[in-house]
Amino acid sequence: MSAVCSPRWIRVSARRAPLLLALALLCGCGRDEATALGTLEWDRITVPAPAAEVIASIQVREGQQVAAGAPLMQLETTRTAAQLAALQAQSAQAGQALLELEHGPRNEDIEQARATLAAARAQAADASAYLARLQPLGRQQLVAAADVDRARAAAGNAQGAVRAAEQGLLALEHGTRVEQVGQGQAALQAAQAQVAAQTVALDKLALVAPRAGRIDALPYRQGDQAPVGAPLVVMLVGDHPYARVYLPEPLRLRVKVGQVAQVTLQGDERSLRGRIRSIRSDPGFNPYYALSGEDVSRLSWLAEIELESQGANDALADLPSGMPVQVTF
């Protein structure tokens, strides 16, 4: 590109503007229509904070390559472990309550209910006998009518106590209801589920790598207390990076998913072979580094190009993220 066509900020008078426009048209400023610009990217994943706990230790450093399941970071476990112990105790209590329901009432409880029934019958017999002696005296007006009424009420209360004791004894003899056993089983299952959930929460405080990759960033340091969901570890994953480019409007109809493309890194003469793996359906505006000439007013479609492996001596794994690339189709 000639010096006349180089992008500059210049001040011109109104009389010279048509001349400069004509010179720009003559020199044919603009890039090749079959070229798209973008950057080299890696798939990124984050390991979030499962709880708002203090970072006790960090086992990795930025730039380190780790395998899947490798330890990354350890959070403080005191509070979560105490909550787990409390839930385990509640689960044990629910289990013992279920056993009590399944075994039913003890023989001693049944014998106690029988003794209570016998005492109630004796009191009822005594109250009935007293009423029977008092009623003739009441008819002869030898005692007050109020005394007769009180004796009659006492006899009725004694009979009611007998019936209550009889039903209590029957309930113990029939044992625990099936519905009560079901409720006990449900309570035990709920307690066990809470224990399982808290166990998982405790295990998550020891952060491990979900996939093999490279540690890209550690936003927090040992001793920090990140909020729940904050990214504690950022990883770059995948066998090699991919090119993320912006397709201008003239290229959109010519480029398809699965099409072969040539990717050139800025400052590197190598041309890497790739294949388009996705194209966004919603267009957006070109980023500033992809604008040239009339492209300022054009929409673009974000596309991802998967780089093909270079064989046994594949150097794609060493390519940095964010490197500017130029893609031709």
C-alpha positions in Angstrom: 0.0 0.0 0.0 1.4 3.4 -1.0 2.0 6.3 1.3 -1.0 8.1 -0.2 -3.3 5.3 0.9 -1.8 4.9 4.4 -4.5 5.5 7.1 -3.7 8.8 8.8 -5.4 11.5 10.6 -4.9 14.7 8.5 -6.6 18.0 8.2 -7.5 19.2 4.8 -9.4 22.1 3.5 -12.7 21.8 1.7 -11.0 22.6 -1.6 -8.6 19.6 -1.4 -11.1 17.0 -0.3 -12.2 16.0 -3.9 -8.6 15.7 -5.0 -7.7 13.3 -2.2 -10.8 11.2 -2.9 -9.8 10.8 -6.5 -6.3 9.8 -5.5 -7.7 7.1 -3.2 -9.9 5.6 -5.9 -6.9 5.5 -8.3 -4.6 3.7 -6.0 -7.3 1.1 -5.1 -7.1 1.2 -1.3 -8.6 -1.8 0.5 -7.7 -5.3 1.3 -8.4 -8.5 -0.7 -12.1 -9.4 -0.5 -11.2 -13.1 0.1 -9.3 -12.2 3.3 -10.6 -12.1 6.8 -8.9 -10.8 9.9 -9.0 -12.1 13.5 -7.0 -13.5 16.3 -5.8 -16.9 17.5 -7.7 -18.2 20.5 -7.9 -21.1 22.9 -10.9 -22.6 24.4 -11.2 -21.2 27.9 -12.8 -22.8 31.0 -13.0 -21.4 34.5 -13.1 -23.2 37.8 -15.5 -21.2 40.0 -15.5 -20.8 43.8 -18.0 -23.4 45.2 -18.2 -21.5 48.5 -17.1 -18.2 50.0 -14.1 -19.7 51.8 -10.5 -18.5 52.3 -8.0 -20.0 49.9 -5.8 -22.2 52.1 -3.2 -23.2 49.4 -2.5 -23.1 45.7 -0.8 -26.1 44.0 -0.3 -24.6 40.5 1.2 -21.6 38.9 0.3 -19.6 35.8 1.5 -21.1 32.6 1.7 -24.6 34.1 0.5 -27.6 32.1 -1.8 -29.9 34.2 -3.6 -33.1 33.6 -7.3 -33.8 34.1 -8.0 -34.3 37.8 -4.8 -32.6 39.0 -5.1 -30.6 42.3 -5.3 -26.9 41.7 -6.4 -25.2 44.9 -7.6 -26.0 48.5 -10.2 -23.9 50.3 -10.7 -23.7 54.0 -12.9 -26.7 55.2 -13.6 -26.0 58.9 -17.1 -24.6 58.5 -18.3 -27.0 55.8 -16.9 -30.0 57.8 -18.8 -28.9 60.9 -22.0 -28.6 58.9 -21.5 -32.1 57.5 -21.0 -33.5 61.0 -24.3 -31.9 62.1 -26.2 -33.4 59.2 -24.6 -36.8 59.9 -25.9 -36.6 63.4 -29.4 -35.7 62.2 -29.3 -38.6 59.8 -28.3 -41.0 62.6 -31.2 -39.6 64.7 -33.7 -40.2 61.9 -32.4 -43.7 61.5 -32.9 -44.5 65.2 -36.4 -43.0 65.0 -37.2 -45.3 62.1 -36.0 -48.4 64.0 -38.2 -47.4 66.9 -41.2 -47.2 64.6 -40.4 -50.5 63.0 -40.0 -52.4 66.3 -43.3 -51.0 67.7 -44.1 -50.4 71.4 -42.2 -52.2 74.1 -43.9 -54.9 76.3 -43.4 -52.7 79.3 -45.5 -49.9 77.7 -48.3 -52.4 77.0 -48.3 -53.6 80.6 -48.3 -50.0 81.8 -51.4 -49.3 79.6 -53.1 -52.4 81.1 -52.4 -51.3 84.6 -53.8 -47.8 83.8 -56.9 -49.4 82.4 -57.4 -51.5 85.5 -57.0 -48.4 87.8 -59.6 -46.5 85.6 -62.1 -49.4 85.9 -61.7 -49.5 89.7 -62.3 -45.8 89.9 -65.3 -46.1 87.7 -66.7 -48.9 89.8 -66.2 -46.8 93.0 -67.8 -43.7 91.4 -70.8 -45.8 90.2 -71.3 -47.4 93.6 -71.2 -44.0 95.3 -73.8 -42.6 92.9 -76.0 -45.6 93.5 -75.9 -45.0 97.3 -76.6 -41.3 97.0 -79.5 -41.4 94.5 -82.1 -42.9 97.1 -81.0 -40.3 99.7 -81.5 -37.6 97.1 -85.1 -38.8 96.3 -85.9 -38.6 100.0 -84.3 -35.1 100.1 -81.9 -36.3 102.8 -78.9 -34.9 100.7 -78.7 -31.9 98.5 -79.5 -32.3 94.9 -76.1 -30.7 94.1 -74.3 -33.6 95.8 -76.2 -36.1 93.6 -75.3 -34.2 90.5 -71.6 -34.1 91.4 -71.6 -37.9 92.0 -73.3 -38.5 88.7 -70.7 -36.3 86.9 -67.8 -38.1 88.7 -69.2 -41.5 87.6 -69.4 -40.3 84.0 -65.8 -39.0 84.0 -64.7 -42.3 85.4 -66.4 -44.2 82.6 -64.8 -41.8 80.0 -61.3 -42.5 81.5 -62.0 -46.2 81.2 -62.8 -45.9 77.5 -59.7 -43.8 76.9 -57.5 -46.3 78.7 -59.0 -49.1 76.6 -58.3 -47.4 73.3 -54.8 -46.5 74.4 -54.1 -50.2 75.2 -55.5 -51.3 71.8 -53.3 -48.8 70.0 -50.2 -50.2 71.7 -51.3 -53.8 71.0 -51.9 -53.1 67.3 -48.4 -51.7 66.9 -47.1 -48.9 64.6 -49.1 -47.8 61.6 -47.7 -48.4 58.1 -48.0 -44.7 57.4 -45.9 -43.8 60.4 -43.2 -46.2 59.2 -43.3 -44.6 55.7 -42.9 -41.1 57.2 -39.9 -42.3 59.2 -38.4 -43.8 56.0 -38.9 -40.5 54.1 -37.3 -38.5 56.9 -34.3 -40.8 56.9 -33.9 -40.5 53.1 -34.1 -36.7 53.3 -31.4 -36.6 56.0 -29.2 -39.0 54.0 -29.6 -36.8 50.9 -28.5 -33.7 52.8 -25.5 -35.6 54.1 -24.6 -36.6 50.5 -25.0 -33.0 49.2 -22.8 -31.6 52.0 -20.2 -34.3 51.4 -20.0 -33.2 47.7 -19.7 -29.5 48.9 -16.8 -30.5 51.1 -15.1 -32.4 48.4 -15.5 -29.4 46.0 -13.4 -27.3 48.3 -10.4 -29.2 47.0 -10.4 -27.8 43.4 -9.1 -30.1 40.6 -8.6 -29.6 36.9 -11.8 -30.6 35.0 -9.8 -31.1 31.8 -6.1 -31.3 30.8 -4.8 -27.9 29.9 -2.6 -24.9 30.7 -3.2 -22.5 33.7 -3.9 -19.2 32.1 -4.7 -17.0 35.1 -5.1 -17.2 38.9 -7.2 -14.1 39.8 -6.9 -14.7 43.5 -4.0 -15.4 45.8 -3.6 -17.5 49.0 -5.5 -15.9 51.8 -8.1 -14.3 49.6 -11.8 -15.0 50.1 -13.6 -15.0 46.8 -17.4 -14.8 46.5 -19.3 -17.8 45.4 -19.0 -18.3 41.6 -16.0 -16.2 41.2 -13.4 -17.7 38.8 -10.6 -19.0 40.9 -8.7 -20.6 38.0 -8.8 -19.9 34.3 -7.5 -22.7 32.0 -6.7 -22.9 28.3 -7.9 -26.4 27.1 -7.8 -28.3 23.8 -5.0 -29.8 21.7 -4.4 -26.6 19.8 -5.8 -23.2 19.3 -8.3 -22.0 16.6 -8.6 -18.8 14.6 -11.6 -16.5 15.3 -12.1 -14.2 12.4 -14.7 -11.7 11.2 -16.2 -12.4 7.8 -17.2 -9.2 5.9 -20.4 -9.1 4.1 -18.9 -9.9 0.6 -17.4 -13.1 2.0 -20.5 -14.4 3.9 -22.2 -16.0 0.9 -18.9 -17.6 -0.4 -17.8 -19.2 2.9 -19.4 -22.3 4.3 -18.9 -24.5 7.4 -16.4 -27.2 6.6 -14.6 -25.1 4.0 -10.8 -25.2 3.9 -8.9 -22.0 4.8 -5.3 -20.8 5.0 -4.4 -19.1 8.3 -1.3 -16.9 8.4 0.1 -15.5 11.7 1.3 -12.0 11.8 5.1 -12.0 11.8 5.3 -15.6 10.7 5.7 -16.8 7.1 4.1 -20.1 7.7 0.6 -20.8 6.3 -1.5 -23.1 8.5 -4.3 -25.2 7.1 -7.6 -25.0 8.8 -11.3 -25.8 8.3 -14.3 -23.6 9.3 -16.1 -25.3 12.2 -18.8 -22.6 12.9 -20.2 -19.3 11.7 -22.4 -17.2 13.9 -25.9 -16.7 12.5 -26.3 -13.1 13.9 -24.1 -10.5 12.3 -22.3 -7.8 14.2 -20.1 -4.8 13.3 -16.5 -5.2 12.4 -14.0 -4.6 15.1 -11.6 -1.7 14.7 -8.7 -3.8 13.4 -10.8 -5.3 10.6 -12.0 -2.0 9.2 -10.6 -0.7 5.9 -12.2 1.7 3.5 -15.8 0.9 2.8 -15.8 -1.9 5.4 -16.6 0.7 8.1 -20.3 0.5 7.2 -20.4 -3.3 6.7 -21.6 -6.0 9.0 -19.5 -9.1 9.7 -20.1 -12.6 10.9 -17.9 -14.2 13.6 -16.4 -17.5 12.4 -14.2 -20.1 14.1 -11.6 -22.0 12.1 -10.2 -25.3 13.5 -6.5 -25.6 12.7 -5.4 -29.0 11.4 -2.6 -30.9 13.2 0.8 -30.8 11.7 1.8 -34.3 12.5 4.2 -35.7 15.1 6.2 -32.4 15.4 3.0 -30.4 15.9 3.9 -26.9 17.2 0.4 -25.6 17.4 0.3 -26.3 21.1 2.9 -23.6 21.7 1.0 -20.9 19.8 0.0 -18.0 22.1 -3.6 -16.7 22.5 -4.5 -13.4 21.0 -2.0 -13.5 18.1 -3.4 -11.6 15.0 -4.1 -13.8 12.0 -5.1 -13.3 8.4 -7.3 -16.0 6.8 -7.7 -16.5 3.1 -10.3 -18.8 1.4 
